[in-house]
Amino acid sequence: MLKPILLVEDDLRDLELTLIALERSQLANDVVVTRDGAMALDYLLRQGEFSKRPAGNPAVIVLDLKMPKVNGLEVLQKVRETPHLRSTPVVMLTSSEEEADVVRSYELGVNAYVVKPVEFKQFVAAIAELGIFWAVLNEPPPGSAKVKRPS
C-alpha cells in the first residue's frame, strides 16, 4: 500500500486544480484532502474524526499557507515539533510571494516553497512534478521505509 499525499487547501478552485494536476500525473498514491490547518493536524495526529485512521505518515504534506483556523506556518511548526512527524516532507504550495513567508517557512523546516503559477498549464505541470518527486523519487529518511509499488 502506498503512502497517501496529504493536501491541505481551503480554496475550492485551487483544490480542484491541484487534484486535476495530481490525477494527470498518474500517481497511484491516494490523496487525502483537509480544508484547513486544524483538520490537517487532526489527520496527522490521529485525533478527532481521524482517530481511527491507520497509523503512518503521508508521503508528503502539500500545505497552503493562508488558511482559516490554523495557518500553514502553524501546521508546519507543529509537524516539526512532533517526533513521529518531524521527517515527513512538507511542501508549501501558496500564492504568497512575500519574503517574510518564504523566510519563515524555511526557518520552520519546510522542504520546498512553491508559488502557485497563475496559468493552468504551468500549475498542472508544477503539481505533477511535485507529486512525482515527493511521492515517487524522494528517498525517505531511515525508519520511514518507502513503500514499494506493486510490480
Secondary structure, DSSP 4 states (H G I P E B T S, - for coil): -PPPEEEE---HHHHHHHHHHHHHTT--S-EEEESSHHHHHHHHHT-GGGTTSPS---SEEEE-SS-SSS-HHHHHHHHHHSTTTTTS-EEEEES---HHHHHHHHHTT-SEEEEPPSSHHHHHHHHHHHHHIIIII--PPTTSPPPPPP-
